[in-house]
Amino acid sequence: MQYKGIDNVQKEKIPHPKLGLETDSPKIF
């Protein structure tokens, strides 16, 4: 599942390509 992959990335707290900030929020869309 792609969602599971996204959840993994969020837990890593990496800079979001659109936000440009570290985010662990479930609402990245």
mmCIF file of the N, C-alpha and C atoms, coordinates in Angstrom:
data_MODEL
# 
_entry.id   MODEL 
# 
loop_
_atom_site.group_PDB 
_atom_site.id 
_atom_site.type_symbol 
_atom_site.label_atom_id 
_atom_site.label_alt_id 
_atom_site.label_comp_id 
_atom_site.label_asym_id 
_atom_site.label_entity_id 
_atom_site.label_seq_id 
_atom_site.pdbx_PDB_ins_code 
_atom_site.Cartn_x 
_atom_site.Cartn_y 
_atom_site.Cartn_z 
_atom_site.occupancy 
_atom_site.B_iso_or_equiv 
_atom_site.pdbx_formal_charge 
_atom_site.auth_seq_id 
_atom_site.auth_comp_id 
_atom_site.auth_asym_id 
_atom_site.auth_atom_id 
_atom_site.pdbx_PDB_model_num 
ATOM 1  N N  . MET A 1 1  ? 0.829  -1.207 0.000  1.00 0.00 ? 1  MET A N  1 
ATOM 2  C CA . MET A 1 1  ? 0.000  0.000  0.000  1.00 0.00 ? 1  MET A CA 1 
ATOM 3  C C  . MET A 1 1  ? 0.865  1.260  0.000  1.00 0.00 ? 1  MET A C  1 
ATOM 4  N N  . GLN A 1 2  ? 0.500  2.207  -0.811 1.00 0.00 ? 2  GLN A N  1 
ATOM 5  C CA . GLN A 1 2  ? 1.263  3.452  -0.880 1.00 0.00 ? 2  GLN A CA 1 
ATOM 6  C C  . GLN A 1 2  ? 1.117  4.238  0.409  1.00 0.00 ? 2  GLN A C  1 
ATOM 7  N N  . TYR A 1 3  ? -0.071 4.162  1.016  1.00 0.00 ? 3  TYR A N  1 
ATOM 8  C CA . TYR A 1 3  ? -0.324 4.918  2.250  1.00 0.00 ? 3  TYR A CA 1 
ATOM 9  C C  . TYR A 1 3  ? 0.652  4.498  3.342  1.00 0.00 ? 3  TYR A C  1 
ATOM 10 N N  . LYS A 1 4  ? 0.921  3.195  3.404  1.00 0.00 ? 4  LYS A N  1 
ATOM 11 C CA . LYS A 1 4  ? 1.839  2.686  4.426  1.00 0.00 ? 4  LYS A CA 1 
ATOM 12 C C  . LYS A 1 4  ? 3.225  3.287  4.214  1.00 0.00 ? 4  LYS A C  1 
ATOM 13 N N  . GLY A 1 5  ? 3.609  3.423  2.943  1.00 0.00 ? 5  GLY A N  1 
ATOM 14 C CA . GLY A 1 5  ? 4.907  4.011  2.628  1.00 0.00 ? 5  GLY A CA 1 
ATOM 15 C C  . GLY A 1 5  ? 4.953  5.466  3.053  1.00 0.00 ? 5  GLY A C  1 
ATOM 16 N N  . ILE A 1 6  ? 3.857  6.174  2.799  1.00 0.00 ? 6  ILE A N  1 
ATOM 17 C CA . ILE A 1 6  ? 3.778  7.592  3.167  1.00 0.00 ? 6  ILE A CA 1 
ATOM 18 C C  . ILE A 1 6  ? 3.854  7.730  4.684  1.00 0.00 ? 6  ILE A C  1 
ATOM 19 N N  . ASP A 1 7  ? 3.163  6.833  5.379  1.00 0.00 ? 7  ASP A N  1 
ATOM 20 C CA . ASP A 1 7  ? 3.159  6.877  6.841  1.00 0.00 ? 7  ASP A CA 1 
ATOM 21 C C  . ASP A 1 7  ? 4.576  6.683  7.371  1.00 0.00 ? 7  ASP A C  1 
ATOM 22 N N  . ASN A 1 8  ? 5.335  5.815  6.696  1.00 0.00 ? 8  ASN A N  1 
ATOM 23 C CA . ASN A 1 8  ? 6.715  5.565  7.092  1.00 0.00 ? 8  ASN A CA 1 
ATOM 24 C C  . ASN A 1 8  ? 7.540  6.832  6.939  1.00 0.00 ? 8  ASN A C  1 
ATOM 25 N N  . VAL A 1 9  ? 7.343  7.531  5.843  1.00 0.00 ? 9  VAL A N  1 
ATOM 26 C CA . VAL A 1 9  ? 8.089  8.761  5.575  1.00 0.00 ? 9  VAL A CA 1 
ATOM 27 C C  . VAL A 1 9  ? 7.756  9.821  6.617  1.00 0.00 ? 9  VAL A C  1 
ATOM 28 N N  . GLN A 1 10 ? 6.484  9.897  6.981  1.00 0.00 ? 10 GLN A N  1 
ATOM 29 C CA . GLN A 1 10 ? 6.052  10.887 7.964  1.00 0.00 ? 10 GLN A CA 1 
ATOM 30 C C  . GLN A 1 10 ? 6.726  10.635 9.304  1.00 0.00 ? 10 GLN A C  1 
ATOM 31 N N  . LYS A 1 11 ? 6.862  9.381  9.671  1.00 0.00 ? 11 LYS A N  1 
ATOM 32 C CA . LYS A 1 11 ? 7.486  9.041  10.953 1.00 0.00 ? 11 LYS A CA 1 
ATOM 33 C C  . LYS A 1 11 ? 8.968  9.415  10.938 1.00 0.00 ? 11 LYS A C  1 
ATOM 34 N N  . GLU A 1 12 ? 9.555  9.467  9.736  1.00 0.00 ? 12 GLU A N  1 
ATOM 35 C CA . GLU A 1 12 ? 10.955 9.856  9.608  1.00 0.00 ? 12 GLU A CA 1 
ATOM 36 C C  . GLU A 1 12 ? 11.109 11.354 9.807  1.00 0.00 ? 12 GLU A C  1 
ATOM 37 N N  . LYS A 1 13 ? 10.014 12.093 9.630  1.00 0.00 ? 13 LYS A N  1 
ATOM 38 C CA . LYS A 1 13 ? 10.025 13.555 9.779  1.00 0.00 ? 13 LYS A CA 1 
ATOM 39 C C  . LYS A 1 13 ? 11.006 14.193 8.807  1.00 0.00 ? 13 LYS A C  1 
ATOM 40 N N  . ILE A 1 14 ? 10.823 13.900 7.529  1.00 0.00 ? 14 ILE A N  1 
ATOM 41 C CA . ILE A 1 14 ? 11.680 14.502 6.509  1.00 0.00 ? 14 ILE A CA 1 
ATOM 42 C C  . ILE A 1 14 ? 11.016 15.755 5.957  1.00 0.00 ? 14 ILE A C  1 
ATOM 43 N N  . PRO A 1 15 ? 11.782 16.669 5.379  1.00 0.00 ? 15 PRO A N  1 
ATOM 44 C CA . PRO A 1 15 ? 11.230 17.894 4.800  1.00 0.00 ? 15 PRO A CA 1 
ATOM 45 C C  . PRO A 1 15 ? 10.246 17.584 3.680  1.00 0.00 ? 15 PRO A C  1 
ATOM 46 N N  . HIS A 1 16 ? 9.072  18.150 3.750  1.00 0.00 ? 16 HIS A N  1 
ATOM 47 C CA . HIS A 1 16 ? 8.064  17.913 2.720  1.00 0.00 ? 16 HIS A CA 1 
ATOM 48 C C  . HIS A 1 16 ? 8.402  18.733 1.481  1.00 0.00 ? 16 HIS A C  1 
ATOM 49 N N  . PRO A 1 17 ? 8.305  18.122 0.296  1.00 0.00 ? 17 PRO A N  1 
ATOM 50 C CA . PRO A 1 17 ? 8.682  18.803 -0.960 1.00 0.00 ? 17 PRO A CA 1 
ATOM 51 C C  . PRO A 1 17 ? 7.820  20.044 -1.221 1.00 0.00 ? 17 PRO A C  1 
ATOM 52 N N  . LYS A 1 18 ? 6.577  20.028 -0.738 1.00 0.00 ? 18 LYS A N  1 
ATOM 53 C CA . LYS A 1 18 ? 5.677  21.160 -0.977 1.00 0.00 ? 18 LYS A CA 1 
ATOM 54 C C  . LYS A 1 18 ? 5.733  22.154 0.177  1.00 0.00 ? 18 LYS A C  1 
ATOM 55 N N  . LEU A 1 19 ? 5.746  21.638 1.385  1.00 0.00 ? 19 LEU A N  1 
ATOM 56 C CA . LEU A 1 19 ? 5.745  22.520 2.559  1.00 0.00 ? 19 LEU A CA 1 
ATOM 57 C C  . LEU A 1 19 ? 7.154  23.057 2.812  1.00 0.00 ? 19 LEU A C  1 
ATOM 58 N N  . GLY A 1 20 ? 8.146  22.210 2.533  1.00 0.00 ? 20 GLY A N  1 
ATOM 59 C CA . GLY A 1 20 ? 9.524  22.633 2.760  1.00 0.00 ? 20 GLY A CA 1 
ATOM 60 C C  . GLY A 1 20 ? 9.845  22.655 4.242  1.00 0.00 ? 20 GLY A C  1 
ATOM 61 N N  . LEU A 1 21 ? 9.023  21.990 5.041  1.00 0.00 ? 21 LEU A N  1 
ATOM 62 C CA . LEU A 1 21 ? 9.247  21.963 6.483  1.00 0.00 ? 21 LEU A CA 1 
ATOM 63 C C  . LEU A 1 21 ? 9.131  20.531 6.976  1.00 0.00 ? 21 LEU A C  1 
ATOM 64 N N  . GLU A 1 22 ? 9.737  20.261 8.123  1.00 0.00 ? 22 GLU A N  1 
ATOM 65 C CA . GLU A 1 22 ? 9.609  18.924 8.693  1.00 0.00 ? 22 GLU A CA 1 
ATOM 66 C C  . GLU A 1 22 ? 8.185  18.745 9.203  1.00 0.00 ? 22 GLU A C  1 
ATOM 67 N N  . THR A 1 23 ? 7.569  17.643 8.826  1.00 0.00 ? 23 THR A N  1 
ATOM 68 C CA . THR A 1 23 ? 6.184  17.438 9.248  1.00 0.00 ? 23 THR A CA 1 
ATOM 69 C C  . THR A 1 23 ? 5.908  15.978 9.569  1.00 0.00 ? 23 THR A C  1 
ATOM 70 N N  . ASP A 1 24 ? 5.166  15.769 10.635 1.00 0.00 ? 24 ASP A N  1 
ATOM 71 C CA . ASP A 1 24 ? 4.754  14.417 10.987 1.00 0.00 ? 24 ASP A CA 1 
ATOM 72 C C  . ASP A 1 24 ? 3.226  14.372 11.011 1.00 0.00 ? 24 ASP A C  1 
ATOM 73 N N  . SER A 1 25 ? 2.619  15.396 10.374 1.00 0.00 ? 25 SER A N  1 
ATOM 74 C CA . SER A 1 25 ? 1.160  15.484 10.350 1.00 0.00 ? 25 SER A CA 1 
ATOM 75 C C  . SER A 1 25 ? 0.583  14.487 9.356  1.00 0.00 ? 25 SER A C  1 
ATOM 76 N N  . PRO A 1 26 ? -0.533 13.860 9.713  1.00 0.00 ? 26 PRO A N  1 
ATOM 77 C CA . PRO A 1 26 ? -1.179 12.901 8.825  1.00 0.00 ? 26 PRO A CA 1 
ATOM 78 C C  . PRO A 1 26 ? -1.833 13.577 7.628  1.00 0.00 ? 26 PRO A C  1 
ATOM 79 N N  . LYS A 1 27 ? -1.999 14.897 7.686  1.00 0.00 ? 27 LYS A N  1 
ATOM 80 C CA . LYS A 1 27 ? -2.632 15.637 6.593  1.00 0.00 ? 27 LYS A CA 1 
ATOM 81 C C  . LYS A 1 27 ? -1.567 16.363 5.780  1.00 0.00 ? 27 LYS A C  1 
ATOM 82 N N  . ILE A 1 28 ? -0.911 15.627 4.866  1.00 0.00 ? 28 ILE A N  1 
ATOM 83 C CA . ILE A 1 28 ? 0.121  16.258 4.038  1.00 0.00 ? 28 ILE A CA 1 
ATOM 84 C C  . ILE A 1 28 ? -0.441 16.616 2.680  1.00 0.00 ? 28 ILE A C  1 
ATOM 85 N N  . PHE A 1 29 ? -1.682 16.220 2.427  1.00 0.00 ? 29 PHE A N  1 
ATOM 86 C CA . PHE A 1 29 ? -2.284 16.484 1.125  1.00 0.00 ? 29 PHE A CA 1 
ATOM 87 C C  . PHE A 1 29 ? -2.917 17.861 1.127  1.00 0.00 ? 29 PHE A C  1 
# 
